[in-house]
Amino acid sequence: MDRIYAWDHKHERVVYRIPGHTHKNGREDSDLSPVWLPAQPEDLPEGVGIDDLRKVDVQE
């Protein structure tokens, strides 16, 4: 499954989502209802930096 990475500017952290994935809690990740999960900068694909990521607003 392909991960989509972004920058959560509210919490100043890297996050990712897996479109179409159903999580253990039953939430399905979709474009209308993305499920952002925390990640580490070292998890980013090679050649991708934090400055390359789009900014998102992750609600807790």
HELIX and SHEET records of a PDB file:
HELIX    1   1 PRO A   41  ASP A   43  5                                   3    
HELIX    2   2 ILE A   50  ASP A   52  5                                   3    
SHEET    1   A 4 LEU A  37  ALA A  39  0                                        
SHEET    2   A 4 ARG A  13  ARG A  17 -1                                        
SHEET    3   A 4 ILE A   4  ASP A   8 -1                                        
SHEET    4   A 4 LYS A  55  VAL A  56  1                                        
END                                                                             
